Amino acid sequence: MGRLFGTDGARGVANTELTPELAMNIGRAAAMVLISGSSSHPRVVIGKDTRLSSDMLEGALVAGLCSVGANVIKLGVVPTPAVAYLLGKYNADAGIMISASHNPFEFNGIKIFNSDGYKLPDELEERIEAIVLDGAQPYPNYSGDRLGHVMIADTAVDDYINHVVETVDYRLDGMEVAFDCSNGSASRTAEKLFTALGAKCHMLYDKPDGININDGCGSTHIDNLISYVKKNSLDAGIAFDGDADRCLAIDENGNLVDGDFIIAICAQDFKRRGKLKKDAVVGTILTNMGFNKFCDREGIKFVSTKVGDRYVLEAMRAEGYSIGGEQSGHVIFLDYCTTGDGQMTAAQLLSMMNRRRERLSDMAKLMSRLPQVMENVTVKNESKSLLDTDGEILNAVKNAEQALGESGRILVRASGTEPLIRVMVEGDDHEAIDKIAKDVAGVIKERLS
C-alpha cells in the first residue's frame, strides 16, 4: 500500500489529512506523470460526489492542473464510473473523481484514471507519490498562454445516463423498485436513468445537503431499504454507495443479495447466453466459499485476486474476462465499462429479472452462502505494517487456522481505504467462527490499537 494511495485512491479527513495544498500537488503531479508531452494543453475531466468538502478539493485540483498547463472539464456531481466513461467520450487525457465512497462525509478522496478510463496501476501511483512527497521532479512554473483553462460539461449527466441505457437489452417496464441513493452521486442520476428504462422508481435518500452522504443510508446501512421494500411489496431494492460505483440488492422478501450473488446471477445468465468470455469470472480472496461451489457446479472458472476492484480489473484485462467484482458490490462488466458501476450493475440485474420473469429471491437460490463473520479493529495507519510481523498476532491467526481445519478459513488484512484491520472468518458453525473472529480481533486490538 502506498504512502498517499490506498486500494481506491488517496483518502483522508478533508482539510486535515487531505488538504487543499495536498490536492493541488496531487493534481500537478498526476498531470506530469500521465499527460506529459501529449499536447500543449492536455484535457482532464473532474467529477465529484456530494460532500461538503468536494467543492474545496475540486478548486484545489483545478488550480494545480491549470498551473501545469492542463485544461479542465468540470463534470459536476456524477458517479465515479461516469468520470471513467466521459473522459473517453470527451477525448480527455485523464480523469479525476473526488469522493471517499462509503466513508462518512468528513472524509474525502481523489481517484485518478488514465486516458483509457482505468484506475492507475501501483507503479504510476508511486511516481505521483515520489513527486508530491519527495520532490522527485520540480513542478513546472508556467505563465501566460501556457496556463490551462476551465470548461463546464453541461451534458455530463445525460451523456452518462444514455451510455448505461444503451447497455441494457431488455427494459424494466412493469417493475417497481426502491433506490437508496445514499445522498450521494446517484442522487443526480438514478431516478432519471431507471425511469428511462421503464421502472416505477421509489427514491430514498436522494436529497444530499453536503453532510448527509452515507449517513444511515446507502449500501453500508440497508435496514431502512429492507423495511421499505417489504412494506410496499416491491420487486426489489437497490442500495448505492456515496459515489455509486457499487450496489447491493434486496429481494422482494427483504433479503440481502450481495455482490457475490449478483455476480453469480449475471455470470450464469451470461454463460447460458454464450456471453461469458472464457467461461470465467473474477473475484477476490474475500469472495464467499459458497461462490466457489457455485462455479464448480456451473462449469465456470473462478479467478481470485487481492481485495480491491482495481486488482479484479487487472486480472480481467489480462485474460479478457467479461465479469468480475467483489462481495461489497463492486461489479465490473468489462464489455461496457472500465470500472465498477453500481447503476449499470443494477440495470443489468433488473433487466435479467424482467426478461426471465423471475423473482430475485428465486434467482439467488443458485448459490448458498457459507456463514461469514467480519470484525474490524481501528488502528493508526502507521500500525498496519506490524500486522505481518507481530508474533502474538501471527500465533493467534495460526491457532484459528488449526481450529477451522478444512471446513473454514480466516483472512486478516489491513483496509486499503480506512484505518482498520479486518478479520474475516468463514466456516460451517456461525457461533464458532464468531468467537474465533472476536478472539483474533481482540489480540490485534491489544497489540496495535
N, C-alpha and C positions, 0 to 999 in steps of 0.2 A: 504494500500500500504506500502511495506516495506521500510527500510532505504537505502538499496542497490538495491533491486529488484523491478521493476515495474511489469506491466502485461505481459511483454515479456523480462524478464531478466534484468541484470544490464546494464545501458546505460548512456553515458555522452560524453563530448568532450574529445577525445583521448589525453592523455598526460597532460591534465589539470584537468579534473574530473575523468576520467578513466585512471589512471596512470599505468605504468608497475608494480610498487610496489603493488598497489591495485589488479591488475590482478593476480600477483603471489600469493598473500594471498588468493584470491578467489579460485584459483586452489588448494592450500594447504587445505583450509577449506572444499571445495567440496569433496576432496578425503577422508578427515577424517569423514565426515558425511555419504557419500554414500557407501564407499567401505571398511570401517574399518573391519578387520578380515576376509575379503573374501578370501584373499590369501596373500602370502608374497610379490608378485608383481602384484597387480591388473592392469587391462588394461583400458586405457582411450583413446577414439578416439577424435581428434580435427580437425574441419573443419573451414574454414574462407571464407569471401567474398573478394572483390577486393579492399577494401580501403587501402590507403597508410599505415595506422596505424595497419592493421591486422597482418603484419609480426612482428611488435614490440610486440603486445599483445600476439601473439602466442608464441614468445620466452619467455615471462614472465610466461605465463601459464605452458609451458613445464618445465621451471626451478622449479616452485612451485610444480608441480606434481611429478617430479623426486626426488625432495628433501624429499618427504614423502614416497618414495618407489614405486610410480606408474610408470608402463611402458606406454609410449605414442605412439599411432599410428597416424601419421600425414596424413590427407586425402588431404591436399592442398585446393585449391579453389573448393568448392562444394556448392550446395544448402543446406539450413538448413534441409529439410527433408531427405537428403542423410545421414547426421550425425545420425538422428534418426533410419534410416534403417540399416546403415552399422555397427553400434555398436552391433546390434544383429548378423549380418552375421559374424562379426569378433570376436564374443564371448567376447566383452568388458563389463566392469562393469559400465561404464558411458560414456557420450559423451558431448562434449562442442562445441558450434558454436560461432565464433567470427563475429558479424555482428550487425549493427544498422538498419537493414531492409530498410525502405523507407527514413530514415533520410539523410541529406547531408553528404558529405564524411568526414567532420571533426569530426563527431560523430562516436562512435563505441559502441559495446555492447558484453555481454557474456551471452549466453543462455546455460543452463545445462539440460541434460537428464539423467534419471536414467537407470538402466540396462534393463528395458523393453521398452525403447525408448520414454518415456513420459516426458514432462516438469515437473519440480518439483512442488509439492504442496506447499502452503504457509508455512506450518509448517517446512518443510525441508529448505526452503529458510531462514526462521527466525533463524534456528540453524546455518546456514552458516554465516549469518549476526552477530550473537552473538559471533562467534569465531573471525571473521575479525574485528569487530568494538569494541567489549567489552572484548576481550581476555578471553572468557569463557573457552577455553581449550588452553593449550600451543601447539605450532606446534612441531611435532616430530623432533628430531635433529639426523637424520640418517647419516651414513657414510659407507664407504667400500662397500661390496656387497649388502647392503640394499638399496642403491640408485637405482632409476629406470633408464631405458634407452629408447631410441627413435628409432622407426621404421617408414618407409615411405610406405604407401599403394599405389603402382603404378597403381593398377586396380580399385581404388575407383570410378572414374567417370564411367567407363564401367559397373561396378557392379551395380551402382545405375540406370543407363540407362536401363540395362537389366531388372531390377526389375519393372520399370514403364511400359516398353513394355509388360511384361507378364500380366499386369492387364487389358490390352485393348483387348476386344473381337471382335472388328471389325476395320480393318485397315483404313488408311486415303488416300488410293490411289485415284488420280484424284483431290484432294483438293489443292488449292493454298492459303496459309496462311502467313500473316506477323507476325513476332515475335519480339517484343521490349524487349530486354534483360536488359534494364536499366543500361548497362555497369556493370552489377553485376554478381552474381554467375551463372545465366542462360547462360552467355556468354560461359561457359565451356561445357554446356550440351545440350542446346535446339536444335541447328541445327542437331547434331548427333542423338538425340532422335527422333525428328519428321521426319527426313529423313528416319530413320529406320522404322517408322510407315507408310511410303509411301507418305507423303505430299511433295509438292513442297514448299520449305521454302524461304521466303523473310526475311532476317535477318537485323534488325535495332538495333543500339546501342549495339553492341556486341564486342566492342573494348575497354575494360577498360584500363585506364592508372593510376589508383590509386586515381585520384581526380574527375573523371567524372561520378562516380556512382550516379544515380538518378538525374543527372544534366539536367533538362529539358526533361527528358525521363522517361520511366517506368510507373507503374500503378498510379502514382500521377501526371503525365504530359502526357496526352494521345492525345493531339491535333495533333501532327505530325503523330501518328499512324492512327488516323481517316482520315487525308488527304491522307496518303499513300494507305490505303485500298480502298478508293473511287477512287483515281486517277488510280489505277492499276486493278480495278474491281475484287478484291479478294473475296474469300468465307468468310473470317473472319480475324480479327486481334487479337492478344493476347499480353497483356502487363504484364510483371512480375515486382515485386519489387526487391530491391537490393539483397536479399538472396533467392528469388524465392520460398518463402513459400506461396505466394498468387498470384492471377492473376485476371485481368479484361479482358473482351472480347469486341470486336467491331464487329457489324454485317456488312453485305455486303453493307449496305446503310450508314455506318459511325455512327450508333447509339450505345451508350454505353449499354453493358449488364453486369451489376454489379453482386456482389456476391449473392444478393437476387434472381435475375433472374436465375443465374447459378444453385443455389441450388434448386429453384423451378423446372427448366427443368429436372435436374437429379433426383429429388425426384419423380416427375410424371412418368418419364421413368422407374425408379426402381419399383415403385408401380405397373405399368401396367405389368411388367415382374415378379412380385412376389418376388422382391429382397429388398423391403423397409421393414426392420425389424420393427415389431410392428406398421407399417403404421404411423411412426412418423418421425419428422425432428426437429433438434435443431437449434435455432438462438439466438440472443441477444436482449437486450432492445432497440438496435438501428435498428433492423430489421424493414423495412418499413411496415406500416399498411396494405398496399396492399398485402403483403405476407400472412398475417392472413386471408384475404378474399379468397386468392387462396387456402389455406389449408382447409378452411371451405367448399369450393365448391368441392374439390377433396377428401374429407373424410380423410384428413391427420391431425394427431395430431401435434400441434405446441408447442414446449417446449422452453421457453425463459430463458436466463441466463444473468449474468453480462457481460459487454463488455470484450472481451479477448478470443482468441481461446482456451486458457487453460481451461476456465470455460465451454465453449461449449463441450470440450473433456471430462471433468469430468462428465457432465450430460449424454453424450453418453455412456461412460463406465459404469456408474452406472446402466443404464437401457438396455444396449445392442442395442442402436440405430445405424443405419448404415451411415447416412448422417447428417452433421451439418456444420455450419460455420457462417461467418459474411458478411455483406454488402461490406466490404472493399476487399473481395476476398479471405480471408482465408476459404478454404473449406476442410473438413476432410471426407475422405472415410475410415471409421474405419475397413472395411473388408480388406483394403490394406495397410494402413499406420497409424501411431500413432500421426501424427501432420498435420497441413495444408501443402499442397503440390501444388504449382501453376502449375507445369508442368503435374502432374498427373491429376489435375482438367481440364486443357486444353485438355489433351489427351482423357479424358472421354467425355467431351463436344463435341469435334470434331468427335469422334467416333460415338456418338449418331446422330449427323447431317448426317454423311455419311451413316450410317446404315438405317436411316429413309428417306434419300434422301430429307431432308427438309432444307430450308434456316434458318439461325439463327434468322432473323427478324420474320419469321413466328412462330418459336418455342417460341420466347419471348412474343408472344401475349397471352400466358396463364395467364399473370399477369399484372395488371395495377398498376403503381406506384403512390402513393399519393404524392403530392408536399412536398418536404422536404428541409429545409434550415439549413445550418450549419455555425455558427460564432465561430471563435477561438480567444481567448484572451490570450496574452502572460503574464505569471506571473512567479514569482520565485517559485521553488518547495516548499519552506517552507510556502508559502502563500496559497497553495492548501487546507490545513486543515481548513482555515477560511471560505471556501465555504459554509459549512453546519451550520455555527453559526452566520454569519453576518446578522443582522436584515434587512438592506436595500436590500440585495440580496434576502433573503428569501421572502420579501414582493414583490419584482419585479417579482419573479417566480410565487407567488400566484396570482398576478394580471393577469399575462399571462395565467395561467391555467383557470381563470374565463373567460377571453376574448375568449379563444379557445372553451370552453364548451366541449361537447361530440364529436365534429367534428374534433378534433385535439389533440395534446399533445405537451408538452415541456419537454426536458430532459437536465439537466445541470450537467456536470460531469468533474472531473479532468482527463486529459490524463494520462495513465499509462506508456507512453513511451516518452513524450515530456513535456516541461514546459508550458503547455497550459490548459486553461479551455475551454471546448467545450460546445456550446449552440446549441442544435438541436431542431427545431420546425417543426411539421408536421400539415397539415391542407388542406382544400379544396381550399383556396384562397392564391395563391403564394405571391401576393403583401402584403396581410395582415400578413402572417407568417414571411415574410422577415422583416417587420417593427418590429414585436414582438421580433424576434431574435436579431436585432440590438439594440433595446431598452434595453433588458436584458443584452446583452454583454456590452453595454455602462456603465451600473451600476456596473457590475463586474470589468470593467477596472478602473473605478473611485475609487472603494473600495480596489482593490487588486494589481493593477499594480504599 
